Amino acid sequence: MGNSCSTTWPLNLCLKSSETSTQSDDETSLSKNMAESAIISTTAQHTATVIFLHGLGDVGGSWHEVFNTYRIAKSLPHVKFIFPTAPVQKVTLNMGTSMTSWFDILGLDQQAKEDQEGIEKSSIFLNHLVEEEIKRGIPPERIIVGGFSMGGAIALHAALTCPHTLAGVVALSTWLPLSTTFPDALVSGDKKVNLPILQCHGDQDSLVQLRWARLTEQGIKAMGFKQYTFKVYNHMGHSSCGQEMKDVCSFIIQYLPKIA
């Protein structure tokens, strides 16, 4: 039985580049992306971090607004929230139109070719942000990554291939990309199966269909993850809603509790 959502937030879909970049270009793009991140700073001692990636054509500031609207940061004064903005790239699915995107999308069916280079590049970027937080004194077990749609896809992929076991993953209206590379691509699989994962999806999602999310659910469970939760929200399309955000807040509170 699904959860009921009375109010939904319309949000954009999901990201890559079909062009190869030099190392210096990558570093420039990374620095620019970090500079454009929307951040909710802590109001107490900083002991944990959440990094959340937006969907296609969106910006980090949109999710900054959503998290503020639901007062999630107010409930977690010790947690810093980082909302990066993806680089602008041409998206094949949208007839080559340039927009913010974490990787190229070639189609919305299960047989569509995936942009492996772009997915892996963005996963490396997200894991770089994780490493930056670790350098600031935040241990990996106090860092949650998450995202909506293609942003959630990157969060899942990055967390499973990250050398660290993080505090958790929040995956909204999304799927596990490059699924055929798992479980071989799983890093530290014996420890990684303890990674808490919250996956949420609307039963009316016409872009990333619920049945695709169910395939991700099957794959993650088959890999032996012990703290995996899948929630479905009635009457919710490719968007978010109040009940979902309450569940997200509860998940973060559970796995990033305040340190006494």
N, C-alpha and C positions, 0 to 999 in steps of 0.2 A: 504493500500500500504506500502511495506516495505522500509527500508533505504538500500541504495546500499553500499557495501563494496568492494573496489578494492584490498585491501591488508589485509590478515588475519595472525594472530599469532597462530601457532599450540600450544595448551596447553593441559595439562593433564586433566583427567576426574574429579575426585571428592574426605568418611571415616568411625573404631571402633575396638574394641577388643572383642573377644569372651571369654576372660578370665577376671575374676573379680580381682580387685586390692584392696589392703588395703589402708587405708587413707594415710599412710605414703608414699606408692608407688605413689598415686595420687599427693601428694604434691611434691615429687621428680620429677615426670614427668612434672608437671606444671612449676616448677622452671627451668628445663632443656629447656622446650619449650620456655619460656620467654627469656631465655639467647640466644636462637637460632633465635629469631625474627630479621628480617631485618628491619631497621628503617631509614626513611628519616626525619632528624631533621628540625626544623623550622629555617628560616633565619631572621625572625622577632619575635615579642613577641608571645609566644605560647598561642593561645586562642581557639584552636579546634583540634580535633583528628579524624583520619580515621583509622579503623582497618579492614584489608582485608585478607580473608582466601583463600588459594590456593586450587586446585583440587587434585584428587587422584594421588599419586606417585610424586607429585611436591614438591617444597620447597618455602618458603616465598620470597627468593631472586629472583625468576623468575618474580614475579609480581612487585617487587621493580624495576627490569629492565624495565618492560613494562611501569610503571608509569613515570619512568625517561625518557624513549624514547619519550613519548608523552608530556613531560615537564609539567605534571600535577602539580607536587610540585612547579615548578617555578611560576605557576600561583597562587599558594596558599602559600605564604611564612609564613603565620601565622598558618598553619596546620601541625601537626606531623602525619606521616604515619607509621603505624605498620603492618608488614607482618609476622605473626607467621608461624612456620613450625610445621606440625602435627607430632605426635609420629609415630614410625614405628610399624605396626601391620599386622597381617595376614588378607588377604582379600579373602573371599570365592569366589567371582566372578572371581578372578584371580588364581583359583586353590590353594588357601591357601598361595600364595606368599606373603612374607613380604614386605611392602612398607609404605611410609608415607600415613596416612589415618586418617580422622576425625571420621569415624565409619565404621563398616563392611557393605559391599554391597553384598546382597545375590542374586540379580538378577536385570535385567534392564526392567522388565515388570511391569505393574501397579499392578499385583496380587502378586508380590514378597513380602515376609515377610520383615519387616523393623527392623533394629537394634535399637530398642527404647532406650535401656540402653546406647549405644554408642552415639546416637544423643543427648540425654539429658546430658550426661557427657560433650560432647564438647560444648554444649550450655552454660552449667555452666562455663566452662573454658572461653568462649568468654565474658560472662557477668562479670567474675572475672577481665578480662582485662579492661572492661568498668569501673568497680569499682576502679581499680588502677588509671585510668585517672581522675576520680572524686576526689580521694584523692589528686591528684596533682593540683587540683583547676580548672579542666575543667568540667563545668556543663554538665549533660546528654544531654541537648538540643543543645550542641556543639560537639556531638560525632556521627559520622556515622559509621555503621558497614556494611561490604559487603563481597562478595566472588564470586568465580567462581565454577560452578558445585556443588560438594558436599560442598565446602566451602560456596557457596551462600546459600545452604540448611540450613547450621548451622546458617548463619547470619539471615535468615528469621525467623527460629525457635527461636533463642535467642532474637531477637528484639520483637517478639510477646509475649514472656513469661517473658521478663525482667520487673522488678518492675518499671523501669523508662521509660518515653517516650523519645526516642532518636531523634536526628536531622534528621535521615533518614536511609534507607537501599538501598544498591546497590546489586542487585541479577542478576548475569550473567550466562546464560546457565544452569539454575537450576530449582528447584521445591520446594514446601513447603512440608517438611517431616512430617510424623505423622499427615497428614491432617485430619484424622477422629477424632482427639482429639480436633479439633477446631470447633466452637468458645469457647467451655468450657475451653480450656487451655489458652485462651487470658487473659492476666493480665491487669487490669484497662482498660477494653474494651471501656468505654465511652470516655476516653482520648486517648487511643491507636489508635483509628480510624483516628486521625489526623496525624499519623505517615506518612511522605513522603516515598514512595517506588518507586524505578526505577527498573523494571525488563526488561532485554534484552535477546534476543534469535535469533539464526541463523535459517533461513528456511531450511537449509541443514543439520541440526544436526541429526546424525544417532545414537548417544549415548543417549542423553537426548532429546527425540523427542519433536518437537514443540507442538504436541497435548497434551503432559504431562504438558508443561508450560502453555498452554491455560487452563488446568484444575485448575492450581494454580491461574491463573488470575480470573477464575470464582469464586473460593473459597474466594479469598481476596476481590473481589467486593461484594460478598454475605455477608461478614462480615461488610460491610459498610465503608471501608476505603475511605477517601475523596480525598487523594492526591496520588493516585496510577497511575503510567504510565507504559504501556507495549509497548516495541519497538521490531520490527522484522527487521532483516538485511538480505537482499537478498544475496544469494550465499555464506553465511557463515555457516560453519559446527560447530563442537564442538570446538570452538576457539574464538578468539577476533579479532577485526579489528579497523582501524583508526577512522571510523565514530562512532563506539560504544564508544571508549575511549574519543572522543570529547564530546559525550553525557554524559558520566560519569563525565568528568571534569565540564561541565556546571551544572550538578546536584549538585556537591559538592560546586561550587561557589555560587549557588542559596541558599543552605541551611546552608552553613558555611561561610557567608560573613565576610570580614574583619571588625573588630570592630574599629570604629574611636577613 
